[in-house]
Amino acid sequence: MIIDAHSHLWLRQDTVVDGFPIRSLDANPSRSLFFGEERQMLPPFMIDGKNTAEVFLSNMDYAQVAAAVVVQEVIDGNQNAYLTDVQAKFPERFCCMGMAWTLEEAKAVQAAGLRGIAFPGHRMKTSLHTLMPIFKFMEEQGMVLSMCLGEDPRQIAEMAEVIQECPRLKVAIGHFGMVTTPAFESQVKLAREGQNVMIESGGITWLFNAEFYPYPSAVRAIRQAADWVGIDRLMWGSDYPRTITAITYRMSYDFITKSTELTDDEKRLFLGENAQHFYGFGPLPDLPYIKNMSE
């Protein structure tokens, strides 16, 4: 059983961040204008610029990924309306996070049936303390907080304070604690601050892209994080679809299954069981391996 704890969906990128437009390009919708340059945002076969749940499910079924957590990033624009529809249509396969910056917006996300709220903290310029009313509300409602942090030690310290102030709040720290930066250890060790804190590896193949598949340093980083906080606090995430512009979806996790540095039990927990318990997924589909035509 494999569960993806960090993925993205959107119908179209069309937003502005820090004064820079970020939008799908009409001439080639798999590419986007991104902070002033053209970037391959989607795999080139997604020719309409839409990163939909249906296409993702096809990738999930092919790669034998039973379920996925869908988070949000400001670079994709607010996708609350679309993810509300996705959550209602595919409740067994997806756990969708909303986007909210005020308490009223958080209440609207909860009322819409979304399971949590995602914050791209690495793009924030204000203190996490300003969001404390939202965190308190989420704790009361049993919502999940998905938080990606920057390298600033002050923000990481603020996150520790949030965890202590909201001990029942479920918190998933994204991007594997920015594993290739000096912030890695302090972010991972946030899992020591509370019983409901997890670390998910969304984007780990992006962060180790210079090394590339099969990412031996990424495997060693997972081993190190497990030594710090325990394998039961770690979850696999892909950062789909951006990461599969370089590799296939299956490759975003099979470098772990093929590794000899983790035990079978550790792989089982990291790749699915921890996420199933943390996010509360129910019965999941059995996805048998289907041979490729090339085999």
Beta strands, then each sheet from edge to edge (+ up, - down):
strand 1: 3-7
strand 2: 14-17
strand 3: 20-24
strand 4: 31-34
strand 5: 37-40
strand 6: 67-70
strand 7: 94-98
strand 8: 116-120
strand 9: 144-148
strand 10: 170-173
strand 11: 197-200
strand 12: 234-235
sheet 1: 1+ 6+ 7+ 8+ 9+ 10+ 11+ 12+
sheet 2: 2+ 3- 4+ 5-
end
